[in-house]
Amino acid sequence: MSQPIDCRLVVLISGSGSNLQALIDAQAAGAPYRIAAVISNRADAYGLQRAAQAGIDTLVLDHRDYPDRESYDQALIAAIDQFQPGLVALAGFMRILSDQFVRHYSGRLLNIHPSLLPKYKGLHTHRRALEAGDREHGCSVHFVTEELDGGPVIVQAKVVVQPDDNAEALAARVLKREHFIYPLCLRWFAEGRLRLGQGQVELEGAALAGPVVFDTEDRRRKTDFCVAARQIK
């Protein structure tokens, strides 16, 4: 049986922090994690204001102050570890992380990505989905590994691509799904239900053959493991 863990959370951001706000709101509503700090590589990131307004410690670590990616990531590890997090969440952190960084937080590093992975890794996902003529688009939460946007996917949520969509309209609808599935995954992790084991996602001790998927009408599709309704509250 899964056991809750003491889940202190550090969130990394680079911009407005809308996913950060979703995590803050979920915490205020009783989610079983505590955001210990928000760290940004940009001093002008609006998400820092969101964190400050919620009484959360903030820190700016500007990547331009370091000669290379490795030295920046070493400093970032030191900054994160002072808060002793059980989990690190990337929420629009616009940096490619070094292998050293990813290995240091292996199994406790999550990311939210605006596509249905493995489709459209990297940037400009909404535009690429429209250019490809996709009928469905969406977002994914995954464990972070050394491969960019290539770690095991935990949960996905889909939206229908409308005939008159542009990248901005599509992005706005996908963002609403992001705000639902990211706090959900963090809740599962904090409650001891979710872990990364031998390169596979494990939920309630069962290895998943594929991600839990919320379809375009918010109905869950089964993988080889059915998540009980109580687990998404």
N, C-alpha and C positions, 0 to 999 in steps of 0.2 A: 504494500500500500504506500502511496506517495506521502511524503512528509513535507510540510512547509519549511522553507529555509529563511534565514535572516537575510533579506534581499535589499541591500543598499545599492542604489543605482546611480551611475554617472552617465549623463547624456552628452554626446558630442554634437555640436551644431556649427553651421556656417552662415545661416541666413535667418529667415523670418521666424522659424521655430513653430510652425503650425502643428507638426506632429508632437513636438515637445509640449505644446499646450494641451493636446489630447491626453498625453501621459499625466500632466499636472492635474487635469480635470478628473481623470480616472482615480488618481491618488486621493484627491479630495472627496471622491465618492466612495472611498473605502478599499481601493485596490491594495493588495498586500505587499507592496514594495514602497520604498521611500527614496525619493530622488535626493541624493546627498549633494550633488553638484552638477552644474552645467558648464561645460568648457567649450570655448569657441576659438577658432583660428583667426577670427575677424572681430575687431573691436566694435564695428558698427552693426553687428548681427542683432536684429530686433529680438531674437529669442532670448538674449541676455536680459532685456527688459522684462520679458514675460517671467523669467525665472526670478528676478529680483522682486517683482510684484508679488510672487508667491512665497517669498521669504527663503529662497533657495540660494545657496552659495554659488557664485559665478567666478570664472577665471578666464582670462584671455591669454592664449599662447600663440603669438603671431608666427606663422611659418616663415615669414620673410626675415625673421631675426636669426635664422639658422642656415648654415651653408649647404645642407643637403637633407634629403628625406630621412635618412637613418638617424642623424643627430636630432632632428625635430622629433621623431617618433620616440627616441630615448627620453627626451625631455617630457614628452606627452605621457609616457608610461609613468614617470616619476610623479607628474602632476596628478594623474588619475589615482595612483596607488596610495597617495596620502589620505584618500577618502575611504580606502579599504572596501571597494565595491564587490558585491557578489555578481554583478552584471553590468556590462557596458553596452549602451544602446546608441547606435548611429542614427541621427535624425536630421538628414540633410547635411551631413558633414562632407564637404566637397574636397576630400583629400584621398588619394590612393595610399593605402596603408602598407607599410613594409611587412615582409614576411615575419620579421622579428616581433613586430607589434602584434600581429595576428596570432602567432604561436603563444605569446605571453598570455593572451586572453582566450585561448582555445576553449570552446565549450561554453563561454560566458560572454560572447560578443555577438550581438544581433544587429541586423540592418533591415530597413524598409526600402524597397525598390519599386519605382513606378512602372512596372511591366509584369507580364505573366512569364516569369523566368521559366526556361532558359532563353526566351525571346528577349531581344533588345537589351542586352547588357550595356552598361555605360550610359551615355547622355542622350538627350533628345528623343526619349522613348515614345512620347505621344505623337510627335511628327512622324517618326518612323512607322508607327502602327498605322497611321492614316495613309502614308505613302504606299504601304504594302496592301492596303485595301482590307485590313482585318475587320471582321464583324464583331469581335470581342477584344477587349483590352482590360487592363486591371493593374493589380499591385501584388507584391509578394513580400513576406517576411522570411528571412533566412538566417541561419547561422553563418558567420563570416569565416571563410577559409582563405588560403593564400591566392586562390583564383578569384579574380575580380568578378563580383556578383555571381559567383559560381558555387557557393556553399549550399548545403542541403536546405531545401525550402520547407518551411513549417506550415504556413497558411497562405492562401491566395484568395483574392476577391475580384470578381469580374464585373464589368460594365458593358453594356451594348454600345457599339459605335454607331452614332446617328448619321444619316446621310448628309446633314448640313454641319457636322462637327468641324471645328478647327482645333488646333493643338491646345489653345487656351481653354476652350469649353470642355474638351475631353479631359484635360488635366484637372479641372475643377471637380468633375464627377469622380475621377479616380481618387483625388485627395480625400473625399468624404469616406471612401472605403478604407484608405490608409488609417484614418482616425479611428476606425473601428477595429481593424485587425491587429494594429500594433499594441495597444493596451491589452488586448486579449492574450497575445503571446507572452507579454511580460507577466500577466497574471498567472498563466500556466507555469511559467518558469519559477516565479516566486512561491507558488503553492507546491512546488516539487513535482509537478506532473510532467514537465518538459525537460528533456536533456539531450545532449548530443553524445551518442555512444557508438564507437567504432565507425564513424563517418556517416551514421544514419540518425535521423530524427527518431527519438523515442518519446511516446506520449502514454502516460500511465503504465510505463514499463513495456509497452509493445512497440516494436519497430514499425514505422510507417513505410509502405511501399511508395507513397506519393503524398503530397501535401493535402491537408484539409482544405476544401475549396468551397467558398461561398459563391453561388451562382448569381446571375443578374437580378434575381428576385429575392436575394438574401437567404435562399434555402441552401442548407449544407448538403454537398454531395459526399457520399461515402468513399473513403479509401478502404483499406483492409482493416481499419479500426474506426469504430463509430464513437464520436465524442458525445457524451450524454448532454442533454439540454442544460442541466444545471451547471455544466462547466463553462458555458459561454456567458453566464450572468456576470 
